[in-house]
Every structure is written in structure tokens, then in C-alpha cells.
Amino acid sequence: METIKRNKKKKQPSWKIIVAMSLILITIIGVGAGYYFWSKQKDEKAAQQTVDSYVNALEKQDYSKLSQLASQKSLKKIVYTKKEIKERYEAIYGGIGVSDVTVSGVKSVLNKEKDHYDVTYNMQMTTSLGKLETQSYATTMSKEQEDYRVDWSTKLIFPDLELKDKISLATTIGERGDILSKDGSPLATEGKFWDAGLYPEALGEGIEKDKKLAVISEKYTISAEQLENKLAAEWVLPESFVPFKIVKDGETPEVPGVLYQEKTLRTYPLNEAAAHLIGYVGETTAEDIEKNPSLQAGDIIGKAGLEAAFNERLNGQKGGRIVINDETDQLKKVIQEMELKNGEDIILTINAKLQKAAYEKLKGENGSAVFMDPKDGSLLSLVSTPSYDANQMTMGISTKDYQKYTDDVNNPFLSRFASGYAPGSTFKTITAAIGLDSGVTTVDETHKIDGLKWQKESSWGNHYIVRVSDTPQVNLESALVYSDNIYFAKEALEMGQKAYEEGLSKFIFGEKLDLPIAMNPAQLSNEGTLANEKLLADTAYGQGQLLLNPIQQAVSFSVFANQGQLIFPKLTADQKTAEPKMAVTVESADIVKNNLIKVVENPEGTAHSLASLNKKNLAAKTGTAETTASEVEGEDADTNGFLLTFDAENKSYLMVAIIEGKSSGDVTTTMKPLLGNIEDLLN
């Protein structure tokens, strides 16, 4: 019987096992791929953070932070430390006045073959020579531990800068432009001065030296100790010239042991008479350079007044070039070159003769005088007293002398022509014109007023409107002639807040005048409105919370010389001003103007003393504004005196003058001789 042998069939893996194994394999692959992508994203994020930090440090010129981003391998290669990176940026960028750094076009691309990022970017900057053309940079970024670091070299300061190269800046300073008056006479120019210097060899030794230094000390008002300190400097040799004081031309007496060297300095022919307006120059300070890194130590800049406001125009364009020299001091590359341009001369509208004459009249007072040509807004004089010695400031004022100025209670550094004051009764002219335009005020209307004080109602409490003349019947003309506060308070109250504020809005309250002089806008009140009746009434006669500086007052009062047109001011001959605007109607302006002529002509007028000048159609308005109320009954309050006057015939000038702590009569008496000679000064 044949035996049949059968192969046993192999058992096949279950489909469940196959699926499970597949899932395990997929999971392993997925985890690996996920880790790879996660690691890659992490690297990309770390690289981007380094790039962002690097750009931020460059733009903020934070060289300490920037140095911390440099890779160790790059520093090892050039034998540099992070501290040296910081110091070199500071030396080079600081030395050439780098500022306004901006980085653009940043790209970072992974180089898989070399296992680093290639980084490129552009950088713009300004140096002391001006805006530098865009510089293009390239570097790499390598991973160190978990972070990326920039592979640094000196080529990241400037693309062509090798490790041992040097950067140098050579500059040329052009001539500073002059500031000139209307007729071309200088108000700020270059003048001849002398450096007074010690000549050690001629001083001798011992007692002889002490005696000579004592004479020099007395002659030049400088302490012997200061002279000794200058002689003790390390660089001083027996034949050295040791400067100790700058003196004016003609003030160079022969003194044993003293020599002189000529030098050129900024000088101010009118000096104190125009100091607040023109200002002065001086050497840059660390603070100046911090504000404007394009400046360098030793640069001369405007420190105050128009010297500061027009500094860029006056200084022109600094010439020079920034270069890279190799280690043998051979020129390698010119990074930046700037052509020298001398400063611009600036012609003002100021009349130098009038400026000086007005200053001489106000000398000894705390005051100001502003003269304006009401036809075109030209400012003919801007005087402020007391003043200071601008030439002394430029020559180098001593700490002791400067302290005298700062300790002076009269504040000689204050530009009073740009300081706000309550204008007092001169402002009644504006109230009158607004009242006429509104129809409330008429030339015929008469107020019956009893006594010297008045209030609308008992709810005003102790608040009264006070006047000087007890005139029972008051119309517009007599109100201006006698300067009646009560009349104008009543007129404003009758107009009401809305109508009065609408009229005032046509003037310059809140406006910034286009002048290179720091000043606050004219203020109607602390809140900008006349919120209650007492404030409304007080404002009508120039008190309340009004604040206008003498320039703003002159501009506002120009409407009466120009048939209602307000003329905007200008200070330079080439200045284009805003178009005049109609603040009040022609009819109203002319009515007020004619009444101001009567303030001079009428024997009862507050400015009648000016009638003796025999000037045809001279218009004027006086004002005495209280600054503090009297604390003792019967005693006078502290006041500021004002005088507004203008040539109503030819419109050749308009003047606003103020003297602090005085009355309007004092101002009129002070300025009258000048007004008597005004034609000669204007021609």
C-alpha cells in the first residue's frame, strides 16, 4: 500500500500583525521626520533671532550688545575680544560722527554644504559729513551650542576695512555767514581778537616770577592760581606760548611775561543792544554732540538766538573726507567726500540804528520795545532789557561772571519781546473794533457811569471793575481818550461770550507765528474760552488771563494801521509771510484809528504828552496792567506800563513798548525822545 506523504502548510502572519508592524514603522518614520522638521524649525528660529538682535544692535548703535553676538571661532581667527569689538566701533563710528543708522535688505540663507547661514544686508548712516551712500555687507552665521552667532570681522564696520587698516576723518570748516541788518551793516560777523599768553622764559623764577604773575593777575582780572595751573601743564616748555585769556583788539598793553597772538572770533557790533535777538556762538559740548552726533569737539555752533536758529544756514556745509588707510598709512579707499561750502549771509529786517537807539532808551529798565513796519510786517527792532555781553559769551565767560547773570533777579537772559504779558488798556482797541463789527458798540452810544468802580451784580462779590477818571457820560471816543475800563467791560458783556470770542478768533490767539524765535502762542485765557462774565469783562480792558508778547501785540494792533488787515511778521528780508487777513472791517478799524489820534491830540488823552512832538496823525494808546493786586488797601498794585503808537499818516512804523513795574506814563516819557527822532532813525 503506497504511503502518501503530505507537506504541512506553513502558517501565514495574521493581517492584524502586518497592520500593527506597519503602524509601528510609520510611527518611527513619522517621529523621525517630525524631530527633523522640529529641529530644523528650531534652528531657523534661533538663526532669525540672532539676525534680528544683530540688526537691532546696529540700528541702536548698541556696540556692547552687538559684540556679544560675535562667534568665538571668528574672534579666535582674528585674535580679537568682544571688548575690542565694542571699543573699535566706538572709536571709528564715534570718531566720524555716525548717527541715524538703518539696516535694510536683510537676507539669511542656509548653506547646507557648509552648515552655516549666509547673511547679507545694506546699511545707511549719517556721518559728520552728511548722509553716506549705502554700504553693502556680507557675513556668515554659525551655530555655537544651541545658539547662532555672527562670524565677525572688521569688514562689518566698513566692507573694505581690514584688521590693521585705519579710518581717518579730515574736515575743513568754511567761513560762518554773517547776520546783517536791513542796510547791510553786520550784527554778527568775524572780528579781530588776541590771545594773551604767558611766555615762561620771560617770567623768570622765584620772587621775580611771583611779582610778574601778580601784575598779570591784576591787569587781566585772572587769579594767580589759575595762571600757575596753566604754566604747570605737561606740554609747557620755557619757550611755549601759554594762552590764558582772549582780549579785544586795542586791549593789548605791554606787560612783562605776556605775548599776544592774533585770532578771529565771532563778534557782535551791537552787543547788548541785540544780544537776545542775535544770540552768540560757542564750542560744542558733550551734550551738543550727544544730541547731534555729526558734530565734533571744537566745532563752533550757535548757542542762543538767531545764531542757534539759523545755525545750519550760517555754518554752511562742512568739507572733508573719510578714508581707509592701510597699516603703512597709504590711502586705500575714500569712503565719503564732501565739498566745502561757506555759510550763508542772512539779511534781517532789523534797523540797526533803531535797535541801538531803542536799547539805549530802555537801558536800566526791565522792558522791551518792538518796532514793526505795519505795511509788510517787517520787524524793525526787537529790544529786551536788561541784557548781557554777547561778546564776552563768545570769548569765554568766567564761571564767576556767568553766575552774576544767573543770580540777577532782573533776569538778563530773558527775551522780554517773546514773553507773554497781560496787555492792559492797549487791548481796548481790539474790544472796540469787535464791538463795532458786532453792532453792539456805536460811535453815538453813551454809558452813564457813576463813580470809579462798578460791578454788574452783587453775585460778583468783591470783584469790581475800576477806572481812573470819574466821567459820568462815556462814549467810544471818550472811553479811549480817558481809557475807561468800565465802558469796555459793559460793551463786552452786552456782546456776550459767543460774539466776543468770535471776534477775537479772527486775530492770532493760539496761532504759531512763523518766526525763528521761541515763544508761546498768544493766550486768550487759561482754558481758551471766556467761561464766565467776570473773566469776559476783565478781558475786555486787557486783563483777565490774556497773555500776548510784544511781538504778538504789534501784529494784532497792525489792523488799525491797515484798514482792518492783520499783517503777519517777518524777520528776514527774503521771508515769505502768510497772506494778510481781515480781522475787522475797514470801517471799524478806521473809527478806532481816528480815536487813537484823538488820544494824542485831546488834552485829556492819556498819550497827550506826545502831541508836543508835532507829528501829524500820530496815533497812540497807553495801558497800565496790574500784575499783582495790592495787599494793603490804599496802596497801588504792581503794574506793567505799555505804549502802543503808530504813524497813522504814512504807516512807517508801529511800536509796542513795555516797562515792567512802571506805569504807561513812565513808558511814554521814556520812549518820547526816540519817537521825536524816528524819521532820522528809519531813513
Residue pairs with C-beta under 8 A, 6 or more apart in sequence:
43 143
43 148
44 110
46 143
46 146
46 147
46 148
47 108
47 110
47 117
47 141
47 148
48 108
49 148
50 69
50 141
50 147
50 148
50 149
50 150
51 106
51 108
51 119
51 141
53 65
53 69
54 66
54 69
54 150
55 103
55 106
55 121
56 62
56 65
57 63
57 65
57 66
57 69
58 66
58 101
58 103
58 123
59 101
59 102
59 103
61 89
61 93
61 98
61 99
61 101
63 85
63 86
63 89
63 90
63 93
64 86
66 85
66 86
66 89
67 82
67 83
67 85
67 86
67 89
68 82
69 149
69 150
69 152
70 82
70 85
70 149
70 150
70 151
70 152
71 141
71 142
71 144
71 149
71 150
71 151
71 152
72 144
72 149
73 142
73 144
73 151
74 142
74 149
74 150
74 151
74 152
74 153
75 81
75 82
75 85
75 152
78 153
78 154
78 163
80 152
85 152
88 154
88 157
89 157
92 157
92 158
92 167
93 157
94 293
95 167
95 169
96 127
96 128
96 129
96 167
96 169
96 322
97 126
97 127
97 128
97 289
97 293
97 294
97 295
97 296
98 125
98 126
98 127
98 293
99 125
99 126
99 127
99 292
99 293
99 294
100 124
100 125
100 126
101 123
101 124
101 125
102 123
102 124
102 125
103 121
103 122
103 123
104 121
104 122
104 123
104 124
105 120
105 121
105 122
106 119
106 120
106 121
107 118
107 119
107 120
107 121
108 117
108 118
108 119
108 141
109 117
109 118
110 116
110 117
111 117
111 118
111 140
114 140
115 142
115 143
116 140
116 141
116 142
116 143
116 151
117 140
117 141
117 142
117 148
118 138
118 140
119 138
119 139
119 140
119 141
119 150
120 136
120 137
120 138
121 136
121 137
122 134
122 135
122 136
122 137
123 134
123 135
123 136
123 137
124 131
124 132
124 134
124 135
125 131
125 132
125 135
126 132
126 293
126 294
127 169
127 294
127 322
127 336
128 169
128 171
128 293
128 294
128 295
128 296
128 318
128 320
129 169
129 171
129 294
129 318
129 320
129 321
129 322
129 336
129 337
129 338
130 294
130 317
130 336
130 338
132 335
132 336
133 336
135 158
135 159
136 159
137 155
137 156
137 159
138 159
139 150
139 151
139 152
139 153
139 155
139 156
140 150
140 151
141 148
141 149
141 150
141 151
142 148
142 149
142 151
143 149
150 156
153 163
154 161
154 162
154 163
154 165
155 161
155 162
157 167
158 167
158 324
158 335
160 324
160 332
160 333
160 335
161 167
161 324
162 326
164 326
164 327
165 324
165 325
165 326
165 327
165 332
166 324
166 325
166 326
166 327
166 329
167 322
167 323
167 324
167 325
167 335
168 322
168 323
168 325
169 320
169 321
169 322
170 320
170 321
170 323
171 296
171 318
171 319
171 320
172 318
172 319
172 320
172 340
173 299
173 300
173 318
173 319
174 315
174 316
174 317
174 318
174 319
174 340
174 341
174 342
174 343
175 190
175 316
175 342
175 343
176 190
176 266
176 281
176 300
176 314
176 315
176 316
176 343
177 313
177 314
177 315
177 316
177 342
177 343
177 344
177 345
177 346
178 186
178 187
178 188
178 189
178 190
178 345
178 346
179 186
179 187
179 188
179 189
179 278
179 306
179 307
179 310
179 314
179 345
179 346
179 348
180 186
180 187
180 345
180 346
180 347
180 348
181 187
181 347
181 348
181 350
181 351
181 352
181 355
182 347
182 348
182 349
182 350
182 351
182 352
182 378
182 380
182 573
183 351
183 352
184 347
185 269
185 352
186 269
187 268
187 269
187 270
187 274
187 278
187 348
187 350
187 352
188 266
188 267
188 268
188 278
188 306
188 307
189 266
189 267
189 269
190 264
190 265
190 266
190 267
191 249
191 264
191 265
191 266
191 267
192 249
192 262
192 264
193 246
193 247
193 248
193 249
193 262
193 263
193 264
193 265
193 267
193 395
194 246
194 247
194 248
194 249
194 251
194 252
194 260
194 261
194 262
194 263
195 241
195 243
195 245
195 246
195 260
195 261
195 262
195 263
196 220
196 243
196 244
196 245
196 246
196 247
196 252
196 258
196 259
196 260
197 241
197 242
197 243
197 244
197 258
197 259
197 260
197 261
198 216
198 227
198 230
198 231
198 241
198 242
198 244
198 257
198 258
198 259
199 239
199 240
199 241
199 242
199 257
199 258
199 259
200 231
200 236
200 237
200 238
200 239
200 240
200 242
201 238
201 239
202 256
202 257
203 209
203 212
203 213
203 231
203 256
203 257
204 212
204 257
210 224
212 256
212 257
213 224
213 227
213 228
213 257
214 224
215 255
215 256
216 222
216 227
216 255
216 257
216 258
217 223
217 224
217 227
219 253
219 255
220 244
220 245
220 247
222 244
222 245
226 244
227 244
230 236
230 242
230 244
231 242
233 242
236 242
241 259
241 261
243 261
245 396
246 263
246 265
246 395
246 396
247 260
248 391
248 395
252 260
265 394
265 395
266 280
266 281
266 300
266 307
266 394
267 391
267 394
268 274
268 275
268 278
268 280
268 390
268 391
268 394
269 352
270 278
270 352
270 355
270 356
270 359
271 389
271 390
271 391
272 359
272 387
272 388
272 389
272 390
273 355
273 356
273 359
273 360
273 383
273 387
274 350
274 355
274 356
274 359
274 382
274 383
274 390
275 305
275 387
275 388
275 389
275 390
276 305
276 382
276 384
276 387
276 413
276 414
276 415
276 416
276 417
277 305
277 306
277 350
277 355
277 382
277 384
277 415
277 417
277 517
278 305
278 306
278 307
278 390
279 302
279 303
279 304
279 305
279 306
279 307
279 308
279 309
279 390
280 302
280 303
280 304
280 305
280 307
280 390
280 391
280 393
280 394
281 300
281 301
281 302
281 303
281 307
281 394
282 300
282 301
282 303
282 393
282 394
283 297
283 298
283 299
283 300
283 301
284 295
284 296
284 297
284 298
284 299
284 300
284 301
288 295
288 301
289 295
289 296
289 297
295 301
300 315
301 308
301 311
301 315
302 308
302 309
302 310
302 311
302 314
303 393
304 393
306 346
306 348
306 516
306 571
307 314
309 516
309 517
310 346
310 516
313 343
313 344
313 346
314 343
314 344
314 346
315 343
316 340
316 341
316 342
316 343
316 344
317 338
317 339
317 340
317 341
318 338
318 340
319 338
319 339
319 340
319 341
320 337
320 338
320 340
321 334
321 335
321 336
321 337
321 338
322 334
322 335
322 336
322 337
323 331
323 332
323 333
323 334
323 335
324 331
324 332
324 333
324 335
325 331
325 332
326 332
346 572
347 572
347 573
347 574
348 571
348 572
348 573
349 373
349 378
349 379
349 380
349 570
349 571
349 572
349 573
350 379
350 380
350 381
350 382
350 571
351 371
351 380
351 381
351 681
351 682
353 681
354 371
354 380
354 381
354 678
354 681
354 682
355 380
355 381
355 382
355 383
357 674
357 677
357 681
358 369
358 371
358 381
358 383
358 671
358 674
359 383
359 385
359 387
361 369
361 670
361 671
361 673
361 674
362 368
362 369
362 383
362 385
362 657
362 659
362 670
363 385
363 386
364 385
364 386
365 385
365 386
365 659
365 660
365 662
365 670
366 385
366 386
366 410
366 411
366 416
366 659
366 660
366 661
367 384
367 385
367 416
367 657
367 658
367 659
367 660
367 667
368 382
368 383
368 384
368 385
368 416
368 417
368 419
368 550
368 657
368 658
369 381
369 383
369 417
369 550
369 655
369 656
369 657
369 658
369 671
370 379
370 381
370 382
370 383
370 417
370 550
370 551
370 553
370 554
370 655
370 656
370 657
371 379
371 380
371 381
371 554
371 653
371 654
371 655
372 378
372 379
372 380
372 554
372 555
372 558
372 569
372 653
372 654
372 655
373 380
373 651
373 652
373 653
373 654
374 558
374 561
374 562
374 567
374 646
374 651
374 653
374 654
375 561
375 562
375 567
375 651
376 567
376 570
376 577
377 555
377 558
377 567
377 568
377 569
377 570
377 577
378 569
378 570
379 515
379 551
379 569
379 570
379 571
380 653
380 682
382 417
382 517
382 551
383 417
384 414
384 415
384 416
384 417
385 416
386 408
386 410
386 411
386 412
387 412
388 405
388 412
388 413
389 397
392 401
405 412
405 413
406 413
415 517
415 518
416 550
416 658
416 660
417 517
417 549
417 550
417 551
418 517
418 518
418 519
418 549
418 551
419 519
419 549
420 519
420 520
420 522
420 523
420 547
420 548
420 549
421 547
421 548
421 549
421 550
421 625
421 640
421 642
421 658
422 542
422 543
422 544
422 545
422 546
422 547
422 625
422 626
422 627
422 640
423 542
423 546
423 548
423 553
423 623
423 625
423 642
424 541
424 542
424 543
424 623
424 624
424 625
424 639
424 640
424 641
424 642
424 664
425 483
425 485
425 541
425 542
425 606
425 621
425 622
425 623
425 624
425 625
425 642
425 664
426 542
426 553
426 557
426 621
426 622
426 623
426 642
426 643
426 644
426 656
427 539
427 540
427 541
427 542
427 546
427 623
428 479
428 480
428 483
428 488
428 540
428 541
428 542
428 621
428 623
429 480
429 557
429 560
429 592
429 596
429 621
429 644
430 504
430 507
430 556
430 557
431 488
431 491
431 492
431 500
431 540
431 541
432 441
432 476
432 479
432 480
432 488
432 491
432 588
432 591
432 592
432 595
433 503
433 559
433 560
433 564
433 583
433 584
433 588
433 589
433 591
433 592
434 495
434 499
434 500
434 503
434 504
434 584
435 441
435 491
435 492
435 495
436 442
436 476
436 584
436 585
436 587
436 588
436 591
436 592
437 503
437 584
437 585
437 588
438 495
438 499
438 500
438 503
440 491
440 494
440 495
440 499
441 476
441 491
441 495
442 476
443 475
443 476
443 477
443 591
444 475
445 475
445 476
446 473
446 474
446 475
447 473
447 474
447 475
447 479
447 486
447 487
447 490
448 472
448 473
449 467
449 471
449 472
449 473
449 474
449 484
449 486
449 487
450 472
451 470
452 466
452 467
452 468
452 470
453 464
453 465
453 466
453 467
453 486
454 464
454 465
454 467
454 486
454 489
454 490
455 463
455 464
455 465
456 493
456 533
456 537
460 533
460 534
463 534
465 485
465 486
465 489
465 537
465 538
465 541
466 485
466 486
467 482
467 483
467 484
467 485
467 486
467 487
468 482
468 483
469 482
469 483
469 484
471 478
471 482
471 484
474 482
474 484
474 486
474 487
476 487
476 591
476 595
477 595
477 598
478 484
479 487
479 488
480 592
480 595
480 596
480 598
480 599
480 621
481 595
481 598
481 599
481 602
481 604
481 605
481 606
482 604
482 606
483 606
483 621
483 622
483 623
485 541
488 540
488 541
489 537
489 538
489 540
489 541
490 537
491 540
492 500
492 536
492 537
492 539
492 540
493 533
493 536
493 537
493 540
495 503
497 529
497 530
497 531
497 536
500 530
500 536
500 539
500 540
501 524
501 529
501 530
503 584
504 524
506 566
506 581
506 582
506 583
506 584
507 522
507 556
507 566
507 583
508 521
508 522
508 552
508 555
508 556
508 566
509 521
509 522
509 523
509 524
510 521
510 522
510 523
510 524
510 528
511 521
511 522
512 521
513 519
513 551
513 552
513 555
513 568
513 569
514 568
514 570
514 575
514 577
514 578
515 551
515 569
515 570
515 571
516 571
517 551
517 571
519 549
519 551
519 552
520 547
520 549
522 547
522 548
522 549
522 552
522 556
523 545
523 546
523 547
523 548
524 530
524 539
524 545
524 546
525 531
525 535
525 539
525 544
525 545
525 546
526 545
530 536
530 539
530 544
535 544
535 545
536 544
538 544
539 545
539 546
542 623
542 625
543 625
543 626
548 556
550 656
550 657
550 658
551 569
553 642
553 644
553 656
554 569
554 654
554 655
554 656
555 566
555 567
555 568
555 569
556 566
556 583
557 644
557 646
557 654
557 656
558 565
558 566
558 567
558 654
559 565
559 566
559 583
559 584
559 589
560 589
560 592
560 593
560 596
560 619
560 646
561 593
561 619
561 646
561 647
561 648
561 651
561 654
562 580
562 589
562 651
563 586
563 589
563 590
564 582
564 583
564 584
564 585
564 586
564 588
564 589
565 580
565 581
565 582
565 583
566 580
566 581
566 582
566 583
567 577
567 580
568 577
568 578
568 580
569 577
570 577
593 619
593 648
596 619
596 620
596 621
596 648
597 617
597 618
597 619
597 648
598 605
599 605
599 606
599 607
599 608
599 619
599 620
599 621
599 622
600 607
600 608
600 610
600 611
600 618
600 619
600 620
601 608
601 611
602 608
606 621
606 622
606 664
606 665
607 620
607 621
607 622
607 643
607 645
607 668
609 665
609 668
609 669
609 672
610 618
610 620
610 645
610 668
610 672
610 675
611 618
613 672
613 675
613 676
615 647
615 675
616 649
617 647
617 648
617 649
618 645
618 647
618 648
618 675
619 645
619 646
619 647
619 648
620 643
620 644
620 645
620 646
621 643
621 644
621 645
622 641
622 642
622 643
622 644
622 664
622 665
622 667
622 668
623 641
623 642
623 643
623 644
623 664
624 639
624 640
624 641
624 642
624 663
624 664
625 639
625 640
625 642
626 637
626 638
626 639
627 637
627 638
627 639
627 640
627 660
628 637
628 638
629 637
630 636
630 637
630 638
638 661
639 661
639 662
639 663
640 658
640 659
640 660
640 661
640 662
641 658
641 659
641 662
641 663
641 664
641 665
641 666
641 667
642 656
642 657
642 658
642 664
642 667
643 655
643 656
643 657
643 658
643 664
643 667
643 668
643 671
644 654
644 655
644 656
645 654
645 655
645 671
645 675
646 653
646 654
646 655
647 653
647 654
647 678
652 678
652 679
652 682
653 678
653 682
655 671
655 675
657 667
657 670
657 671
658 667
659 666
659 667
659 670
674 681
